[in-house]
Amino acid sequence: MLRIAFALILAATPVLAGGLGEMTDAERQAFRDEVKAYLLENPEVLMEAIDVLKKKQDEAAAQADVAALQANADAIYKDESAWVGGNLQGDVTVVEFMDYRCTYCRKAYAEVADLVKGDGNIRFVVKEFPILGPDSLTSSQFAIAVKMLHGDAAYEQVHDALIALRGSPDAETLGRLAASFGWEAQPILDKMATPEVAAVIAANHALAQKLNITGTPTFVIGNQMLRGYVPEEGMKQIVDQARS
């Protein structure tokens, strides 16, 4: 931390930044000792400097997010392979990158559903983003295959069921799930292994990389990216900010 503060002091002091190299070894050591002594006597200065640095870093990251969202707007908001729910004509779009095996995605699930339903004017987009192993991938493949074969309403049913599923999504389990909705299992299981399904997942991973998304859930609301679980009340506030 002392090194950080020392660097900040140098950066803020042009004379020192330009002339430190011209000091003698004794003068440089005396200056360093003076800085160290001052910071040890006034540690709050160090914390203030670190806070300023963090604020600058956060602002730079937010600006990078805005630029990335603008550059990839079509892939984020107009992807025909993604399921869209809520109010299709809503004035705010909420996009979620999710994984069925993600504990925090499951925690957010009911709250996001309440937010979308209670607001009434949110367009909700789901991006299948399996990152937590083979079961995550299998679940997403199944959901996407169902959407391709049976449509959006069927996808919504399966999405809800997979979020609640606690066992492994093996072929037998998925077969029973398909049968519970009145569908033949084998065509869905066959579809899961097709290039069309793989292409959807690959495109979502490529998009996530461009947006610097590495975890789930990640939400896109307006010009903000929320990396991680956010309580419903916090989501409401961000939706209101997007509207304003």
N, C-alpha and C positions, 0 to 999 in steps of 0.2 A: 504493500500500500504506500509506503514511503517513496518508492520509486515512481508510482503513479503520480503522487502529489508533486514530486520533484519535477517530473516531466511537464505537468500542468503549469507549474510556476515558471519554468523556462519558456514554455510556449506563450505564456501571457506577458513575458518580459523580454521584449525584442533586444534590448541592450545586452542582457545576459545571454540570450540565445545566440547572438552574433559574436559575443566577446569571450564566452567561457573557454573556448579553445585557446585563447591568447593568454589566459592566466597561467601562472606558474603552478606546479603541483601543490605547493603549500597553500596558495590562494584558493585553488579549487577545493582542497580538503577543508579549508576554513569555511568556505561558502557552504559546502555540504553539511558540515557540522552545525552551522548556524540554522540552516533549513530544518535539519533533523530536530534540533533543540526547540525551535519554534513550534513545530508540529506536535512534538511530545507535550509541550506546555499548552497547546491549543488544538486538541484532537478534533474539535468540532469543525475546524477548517478543512481537515482531511475528508470528513464525511460530506461536507458541503461540496468539495471538489468532485468527489465520487458521484454524488447526486447529479451534479451538472453534467458530468460525463455520461451517466446513464440516460439522462434526459435527451442528450444529443443523439445517443445511439438509438433510443426508442423512436425519436423523430425521423431519423434516417431510415429505420426499418419500416415505419409507417408509410413514408414516401415511396419506398421500394415496393411495398404492397400495392399501393394505389397504381403505380406504373404497371405492375404485373397484371393487375385486374383489368386495366384498360386494354392492355395489349392482347389479352386472352378472353375478352368479353364474349365473343361468339361461342367459344368452346365451353365457357362456364354457364351461360344462360340459354343458349339456343341448341344445345346438344339433343338431337332427336332420339338418341338411344337412352337418355336419362328419363326416369319417371318424374312427372310433374303433378303435384297435388295442390290442395288448398284452393284458393281463388285463382283460377287461371288468368284472370284479368287484374290481379292484385296490383296495388301501387308500389309494393316492396317485394323483392324476391329474396328468399332465404335459401341458400345452397348448403347442403351438408355432405361432406366427404365422410363416409362411415364404413365401419367394419362390424359385421354381425357378432363377432366374438369379443368385441371391445366392451369392457365393463362400463366405461364412461359413456359409450354410445347407448348402452342399455339404460343407463341412469338418465340420460338426456331424452330418451325416446318419448316417454309420457309427457314430459314438460314441453317438448317441441310440439307434440300433437295438441296439447292444451293451448299453447301460444297461437298456433295456426288457426285452430277452431275458434278460440275466444276473440281473436283479432278480426277475423272475417275478411281481411283484405290483404292477406299474404299469399304470394305464390311460392310454393315450396318445391325445391328440386333436390332429388337424392342422387348422389354420385357414389356408385359402388367402388370402394377403395380397400380391397382386402390386403392387409399387410401383416396379419398375425398368424400366418401359417397355413397349412393345407386345409384345415376346416373352414377357415375364413374364405379361402379361394373357392372351395366347393359350394359354400352357401351362396356366394355371389354368382357363381356360374348357374346355380339352380334358379335364383331369382331372375337373372337376366334371360335365361331360357324360357321361363314361364311368361315373362313379358313379351318375348318374341312370338311365342306360340298362342298365347291366350289373352294378351292385351293388358292395358294399364290397370283395370279393376282387379284382375287376377294377381298382378304383381303386388298391388297394395295388400291383398290378403296374405300372400306368401311373405312379404316383407315383415308384416306384423308377427307372423308365426315364427319366422327365423330369429327375430329379435328375442322372442320368448323361449326359444329352444335351448335347453341346457345340455342335452346329450350330443354325441357326435353326429354330424349330418352325413351318415353313411347311406349307401344306396337303399338299404331296407327302410331306414327312417324317412328318407325323402320319398320313397315309393308310397309309404303310408300317408305321408303328408299330401302328396298329389291325389291319392284316392279319397282323402277326406274332403277334398274340394270337388270331387267328381271328375278328375282328369285321369287319363291313362298315363302311367308313370314312364313307360319305356321311351316314348317320343321325347319327353322332357330330358330324361337321362342321356339320350343320344345327342340331343341338341347342345347339352352342356359342353361337350367335347369338340364343338365345331369352331372353325376359325372366326365366325361371326361373333360368337360370345367372347372368345379370346381378344378380339379386336377392341371390344368395348372396354374391357378391363385394362388393356394396354394403353388405350387412349386416356383413361382416367389417371393412370400412373404417370404418363408423360405430362399431362396437365398439372398434376400435383407437383411434379419436379419443377416445372416452370414457375409455380406459385410458392415454391419453398415450403410445401406441406409435407411433413414427415410423420404426423401422428393423427389419430382419430379420437373424438370427432373434431373436425375443423369446419367452421361455418364461414360463409361469405355473406355479408349483409351490407348492402350499399358499397361504400369504398373501404370497408374494413374486413380483415380476416381475424377470426377468433379461433386461436389454436388451443383446443382443449374444451372441457366441459364448462359451461356458463349457466348458472341458475336461471330459471325462467324470468325472474324479475329483471335480471341484467340483460337478458335477450330483449325484453320489452323496451327497455331504455334505448338500446342500440337500434331497434326498429324505428322508434320515434325519432332518433337522430337522423336516420336515413331518410325519413319522410321530410324532415325539415331542411 
